[in-house]
Amino acid sequence: MLLKFSLSNYRSFKDKATLDMEACSIKEYAENVFSCKYGNHPINILKSIALLGANSAGKTNLFKGFNLMRYIVINSAKESALTKTYLIEPFRLSTETENKPSFFECSMMIDNVIYRYGFKIDNKAVVSEWLYMIVKRREETVFIRTKNQFEIVKRFSNEYKNKLLLITELTRSDALYLSVLAQFNIDLGLQITTWFAKNIIYAEPSLDDALSYTAELLADPNYSSLLNEIIEKSDLGFSGVERQMDKQAEQKTSYRKFSGFNNSQPKIKLGSTHIKYDSKNRKVENISFELNKEESSGAQKFIALLGPMIKVLMDGGTFWIDDLDAKIHPYIITMVMDLFNSDKYNQNGAQLVSISYNQQILKKLRRDQIAFLNKDAYGASSITALYIFNPGVRSNAIFDKEYLQGQYGGVPNIRDVFNLELKHKPGKNGTEAAKKSAQLN
């Protein structure tokens, strides 16, 4: 499970900002939290978190930052300087940072062990890299890397340590040591890269690709039952969906493992099932509509979201959704949040990180499940949870109203530039909230 993700000097994030999924010691909505242990030490982890903020506050950049870290961890050992497809983008609005490396760090729990892994990187090389772990209570250093100098700190058997040292000599300056460990089937590297791979980032994928993703899961009985149950209960105007694919494409698909959005995958069409009635409203037959042509854009998006969402709920991992509420009714958005916060449907440590402008979902979240992004006067983004920003805010506060009034930040700092009378005058505008958030970070 994800505990923390931090980044700095990346796009709009100048200073270190942290998305924190560790629950605070508050009592509301206890079902929204996983109660876990590492060693004998208890830890509570949030099942979901909602990110709110003005346009251009940095919400999407946070997603891009995690997606970039995930990609580099999984692929850096495979890509050379000649084939590299990613770009490191430092904060460009300061002479202090424009030529410095970007920082990424992630803390996660895997099999009751907490790992803290991170690196600094620019477009030429890995500047530094580190891995720490907590098995019982005390954090231990596993390895530290500074450019091409490696130190294996943790005590391992001589045979295992010799393997780790040999692999340091095989690690290119532009590749992560962790990625190379995974490439050589070293369990330490495999565990963490596999964890990153189980994170799914849904940020403007091709609709055809996303619908095809859902269609593949419909063919798998491990996922299809829950998929159909959710569709049936979502009141979308049709009773179910079915796969529509020619035999040649079906044959191609059967020979590969499901791996996520991919433009090279054969596209599987989905049909929505409707009931045809006679003149006396008696059922005659079921007929199929072509989902991506004959259903609403909201229904299409929801079905596209269902695939990766069910994948994470069933297998564990973290689902990152940008613009969750675009084109989707607030009731369905609330249902998505409820699924992740549910003990019944979320039994494998699944987590949801969503960007939303819908204030209705705030009513079903804890104060530490609501986080705001703000941008200061110098163009730098920051992030902080509502409870951290203002521990005095009441659990029964009217979050949606107070948020729109600007009391928590995360809203556009719009003044009367058009000589319009604003109904809600911010008590604490976004800029002031950003300053307080920056102090906390």
C-alpha positions in Angstrom: 0.0 0.0 0.0 1.1 3.6 -0.7 2.1 5.5 2.4 3.8 8.6 1.0 4.8 10.1 -2.3 7.1 13.1 -2.4 8.6 15.1 -5.2 10.5 18.4 -5.7 12.0 20.4 -8.5 9.5 18.8 -11.0 7.2 20.9 -13.2 5.3 23.2 -10.8 6.7 21.7 -7.6 9.8 23.6 -6.6 10.1 22.6 -2.9 9.4 19.2 -1.5 5.7 18.3 -1.5 4.2 15.1 0.0 1.0 13.2 -0.7 0.5 11.4 2.7 -1.8 8.4 2.9 -1.0 7.6 6.5 -4.2 8.3 8.6 -4.2 10.8 11.4 -5.5 10.0 14.9 -9.1 11.1 14.2 -12.1 8.9 14.7 -14.6 9.6 12.0 -15.3 7.1 9.2 -13.1 4.3 10.7 -14.1 2.1 7.8 -12.2 4.4 5.5 -8.9 3.2 7.0 -6.8 0.0 6.8 -5.5 -1.0 10.2 -2.1 -2.8 9.6 1.1 -3.7 11.4 4.8 -3.7 10.6 6.5 -5.9 13.1 4.4 -5.3 16.2 3.9 -1.6 15.4 0.3 -0.6 14.3 -0.2 1.8 11.4 -3.4 3.1 9.9 -3.5 3.8 6.1 -6.1 5.7 4.2 -8.1 3.8 1.6 -8.7 6.9 -0.5 -7.9 10.6 -0.8 -9.5 13.4 -2.8 -7.3 16.2 -4.2 -8.9 19.6 -4.8 -7.4 22.8 -6.1 -7.7 25.6 -8.6 -6.9 25.1 -12.2 -3.1 25.0 -12.7 -2.5 24.5 -9.0 -0.4 21.3 -9.7 -2.9 18.5 -9.4 -2.1 16.9 -12.8 1.6 17.6 -12.3 1.5 15.5 -9.1 0.0 12.6 -11.1 2.6 13.2 -13.9 5.3 13.1 -11.2 4.2 9.7 -9.8 3.6 8.3 -13.3 7.2 9.4 -14.3 8.7 7.8 -11.2 6.7 4.6 -11.9 7.9 4.5 -15.5 11.5 5.0 -14.7 11.5 2.3 -12.0 10.0 -0.2 -14.4 11.8 0.7 -17.6 15.2 2.5 -16.9 17.2 -0.7 -17.1 15.7 -1.5 -20.5 16.1 2.0 -22.0 19.4 3.5 -23.0 20.3 7.1 -23.8 19.4 6.4 -27.4 16.0 4.8 -26.7 14.9 6.9 -23.7 11.3 8.1 -24.1 10.8 10.2 -20.9 11.8 13.7 -20.1 12.8 15.2 -16.7 11.3 18.7 -16.4 12.7 20.7 -13.5 10.9 23.8 -12.0 11.7 26.5 -14.6 10.5 29.6 -12.8 13.6 29.9 -10.6 17.3 30.2 -11.4 17.9 28.2 -8.2 16.3 25.0 -9.6 16.4 25.1 -13.3 19.7 23.2 -13.7 19.3 20.9 -10.7 18.0 17.3 -10.6 14.4 16.4 -9.8 13.7 14.5 -6.6 11.2 11.6 -6.3 10.6 9.4 -3.2 7.9 6.8 -2.3 7.1 5.0 0.9 5.1 1.8 0.6 4.1 -1.2 2.6 4.7 -4.6 1.0 4.1 -7.8 3.0 4.1 -5.9 6.4 7.5 -4.3 5.6 7.8 -0.6 5.0 10.2 0.5 2.2 11.3 4.1 1.5 12.8 4.3 -1.9 13.8 7.4 -3.9 16.2 9.0 -6.4 17.4 12.3 -7.8 17.7 12.4 -11.6 18.3 14.7 -14.5 18.1 14.1 -18.2 21.7 12.7 -18.3 22.1 10.5 -15.3 20.9 9.2 -11.9 22.5 11.6 -9.4 21.6 9.6 -6.3 19.5 6.7 -5.2 18.5 5.2 -1.9 16.5 2.4 -0.3 15.5 2.0 3.4 13.3 -0.5 5.1 11.5 -1.0 8.4 10.8 -4.6 9.4 10.1 -4.1 13.1 10.4 -0.5 14.4 13.8 0.9 13.3 14.5 2.1 9.8 17.5 0.4 8.3 19.6 1.5 5.3 19.7 -1.1 2.5 21.8 0.8 -0.1 22.9 4.3 -0.9 24.1 5.4 -4.3 25.9 8.7 -5.3 26.3 8.8 -9.1 28.3 5.6 -9.8 29.4 5.0 -6.2 27.4 2.3 -4.3 27.3 1.3 -0.7 25.4 -1.8 0.4 24.8 -1.0 4.1 22.3 -3.7 5.3 23.8 -7.0 6.5 23.1 -9.8 4.0 24.6 -13.2 3.6 28.0 -13.1 1.7 26.5 -14.8 -1.3 23.6 -12.4 -1.6 25.8 -9.3 -0.9 28.2 -10.5 -3.6 25.3 -10.6 -6.1 24.3 -7.1 -5.2 27.8 -5.8 -5.6 28.3 -7.5 -8.9 25.1 -5.9 -10.2 26.3 -2.4 -9.2 29.1 -2.9 -11.8 26.4 -3.7 -14.5 24.3 -0.6 -13.7 24.6 2.2 -16.3 24.8 5.8 -15.0 21.4 6.6 -16.5 19.6 3.5 -15.1 18.2 2.9 -11.6 20.0 0.3 -9.6 16.6 -1.0 -8.4 15.5 -1.5 -12.0 18.6 -3.5 -12.7 18.1 -5.6 -9.6 14.6 -6.5 -10.9 16.0 -7.3 -14.3 18.3 -9.9 -12.7 15.4 -11.4 -10.7 16.8 -10.2 -7.3 13.8 -10.4 -5.0 14.4 -7.0 -3.4 14.1 -5.3 -6.8 11.3 -7.4 -8.0 9.1 -6.7 -5.0 9.3 -3.0 -5.3 9.1 -2.8 -9.1 6.0 -5.1 -9.0 4.4 -2.8 -6.4 4.9 0.2 -8.8 3.5 -1.8 -11.7 0.3 -2.4 -9.7 -0.4 1.3 -9.6 -2.7 2.4 -12.5 -2.8 6.0 -13.6 -5.9 7.0 -15.4 -5.1 10.4 -17.0 -6.7 11.0 -20.4 -6.1 7.6 -22.0 -7.6 6.9 -25.4 -11.2 6.0 -24.8 -10.9 3.0 -27.2 -7.9 1.8 -25.2 -9.7 2.2 -21.9 -12.9 0.5 -23.1 -10.8 -2.3 -24.5 -9.2 -2.7 -21.1 -12.6 -3.1 -19.5 -13.6 -5.5 -22.3 -10.7 -7.8 -21.5 -11.7 -8.1 -17.9 -15.2 -9.1 -18.9 -13.8 -12.3 -20.4 -12.2 -13.2 -17.1 -14.5 -14.7 -14.5 -12.3 -13.4 -11.7 -13.4 -9.8 -12.7 -16.6 -10.1 -14.7 -18.9 -10.8 -11.8 -18.1 -7.6 -9.9 -18.0 -5.6 -13.2 -21.6 -6.7 -14.1 -22.8 -6.2 -10.5 -21.6 -2.6 -10.5 -23.0 -1.9 -14.0 -26.4 -3.3 -13.0 -26.5 -1.1 -9.9 -25.4 2.1 -11.6 -28.7 2.9 -13.4 -27.0 3.7 -16.7 -30.0 3.0 -18.9 -28.8 -0.5 -19.9 -28.6 -3.8 -18.1 -25.1 -4.9 -18.9 -22.3 -4.8 -21.4 -20.9 -7.5 -23.7 -17.7 -7.9 -25.8 -17.9 -7.5 -29.6 -14.8 -8.6 -31.4 -14.0 -10.5 -34.5 -12.4 -13.9 -34.3 -9.1 -12.8 -35.7 -8.7 -10.1 -33.0 -9.9 -12.5 -30.3 -7.2 -14.9 -31.3 -4.5 -12.3 -31.1 -5.7 -11.2 -27.7 -5.7 -14.7 -26.2 -1.9 -15.0 -26.6 -0.9 -12.0 -24.5 -1.3 -11.1 -20.9 -3.4 -8.2 -19.8 -1.0 -5.3 -19.1 -2.9 -2.0 -19.3 -3.5 0.7 -21.8 -1.5 0.1 -25.0 -2.1 1.5 -28.5 -0.7 -1.6 -30.1 -3.3 -3.9 -28.5 -6.2 -5.1 -30.7 -9.3 -3.0 -29.8 -12.2 -4.9 -28.4 -15.6 -3.2 -28.9 -18.2 -3.2 -26.2 -22.0 -3.4 -26.7 -24.6 -2.3 -24.2 -27.5 -4.6 -23.6 -31.0 -3.0 -23.9 -34.5 -4.6 -23.7 -36.9 -4.3 -26.6 -40.6 -4.2 -25.8 -43.8 -4.7 -27.7 -46.9 -2.4 -27.8 -48.0 -3.6 -24.4 -44.6 -3.1 -22.8 -43.8 -6.8 -22.8 -40.2 -7.9 -23.2 -39.5 -9.2 -26.7 -35.8 -9.6 -26.8 -32.4 -8.1 -25.8 -30.7 -5.9 -28.3 -27.1 -4.6 -28.3 -26.0 -0.9 -28.9 -22.5 0.0 -29.8 -21.2 1.5 -26.6 -18.8 4.0 -28.0 -21.2 5.3 -30.6 -24.7 5.0 -29.2 -24.3 5.7 -25.5 -23.7 8.9 -23.7 -20.1 10.2 -23.1 -20.7 9.9 -19.4 -21.7 6.2 -19.7 -18.7 5.6 -21.9 -16.3 7.1 -19.4 -17.7 5.2 -16.5 -17.5 1.9 -18.3 -13.9 2.8 -19.3 -13.1 3.6 -15.7 -14.5 0.3 -14.4 -11.8 -1.9 -15.9 -8.8 -0.4 -14.1 -10.9 0.2 -11.0 -12.0 -3.4 -10.7 -8.5 -4.6 -11.5 -7.1 -2.6 -8.5 -10.0 -3.6 -6.2 -9.5 -7.3 -6.9 -5.7 -7.4 -7.1 -4.6 -4.6 -4.8 -2.7 -1.5 -5.9 -3.4 2.2 -6.2 -5.8 3.7 -8.7 -4.9 7.3 -9.7 -7.8 9.1 -11.4 -7.5 12.6 -12.9 -10.8 14.5 -13.3 -12.9 11.7 -11.7 -16.1 13.8 -11.9 -15.8 14.9 -15.6 -19.0 13.7 -17.4 -20.0 11.5 -14.5 -23.0 12.0 -12.2 -22.2 12.9 -8.5 -24.1 9.8 -7.3 -21.8 7.5 -9.3 -18.7 9.4 -8.1 -19.9 8.8 -4.5 -20.4 5.1 -5.3 -16.8 4.8 -6.6 -15.5 6.4 -3.4 -17.7 4.0 -1.4 -16.4 1.0 -3.2 -12.8 1.8 -2.2 -13.8 2.8 1.4 -15.8 -0.4 1.8 -14.7 -3.4 3.8 -16.8 -5.7 1.6 -15.4 -4.7 -1.8 -11.9 -3.6 -0.8 -10.3 -6.6 0.8 -6.9 -6.5 -0.9 -5.4 -3.2 0.1 -6.7 -1.2 -2.9 -6.3 2.6 -2.7 -7.8 5.5 -4.6 -6.1 8.9 -5.3 -8.6 11.1 -7.2 -8.7 14.7 -8.5 -12.2 16.1 -8.2 -14.1 19.3 -8.2 -17.2 17.7 -6.7 -17.9 18.9 -3.2 -20.5 16.2 -2.5 -17.8 13.6 -2.0 -16.3 15.6 0.8 -19.3 14.6 3.0 -18.2 11.0 3.0 -14.5 11.5 3.7 -12.4 12.0 6.8 -10.6 15.3 7.3 -7.3 13.6 6.5 -8.8 12.2 3.2 -9.2 15.7 1.8 -6.1 17.4 0.4 -5.7 20.8 -1.3 -3.2 21.9 -3.8 -2.3 25.6 -4.0 0.2 27.6 -6.1 2.0 30.6 -4.6 2.8 33.9 -6.2 6.0 32.6 -7.6 4.4 29.7 -9.5 5.3 26.9 -7.0 2.8 24.2 -6.0 2.2 22.8 -2.5 -0.1 20.2 -1.1 -1.5 19.6 2.4 -4.4 17.6 3.9 -7.3 19.5 5.4 -6.7 18.2 8.9 -3.0 19.1 8.8 -3.8 22.5 7.4 -6.3 23.2 10.1 -6.5 20.6 13.0 -9.2 22.7 14.6 -11.7 22.2 11.8 -14.7 20.2 13.1 -15.5 16.7 11.9 -19.2 17.9 11.4 -18.1 21.0 9.4 -19.9 21.8 6.2 -16.9 21.0 4.1 -18.5 21.7 0.7 -19.8 25.1 1.7 -16.6 26.2 3.5 -14.4 24.9 0.7 -16.3 27.1 -1.9 -15.9 30.0 0.5 -12.2 29.6 0.2 -11.6 28.8 3.9 -9.3 25.9 3.1 -7.5 27.2 0.0 -7.6 25.1 -3.2 -9.8 27.6 -5.0 -9.0 30.2 -7.7 -7.9 33.5 -6.3 -10.3 35.5 -8.4 -10.9 39.1 -7.5 -13.5 41.5 -8.9 -11.5 41.8 -12.2 -14.7 41.8 -14.2 -16.6 44.1 -11.8 -18.9 41.1 -10.9 -20.3 40.7 -7.4 -19.1 37.4 -6.0 -21.6 35.6 -3.8 -18.8 34.1 -1.6 -15.9 36.2 -0.5 -13.0 34.0 0.5 -12.2 34.1 4.2 -8.7 32.7 3.5 -7.9 32.9 -0.1 -5.9 30.3 -2.0 -2.7 32.4 -1.8 -2.9 32.6 2.0 -3.6 28.9 2.3 -0.7 28.2 0.0 1.6 30.2 2.3 0.5 28.2 5.3 0.8 24.9 3.3 4.3 25.9 2.3 5.3 26.4 5.9 4.0 23.0 6.8 5.9 21.3 4.0 
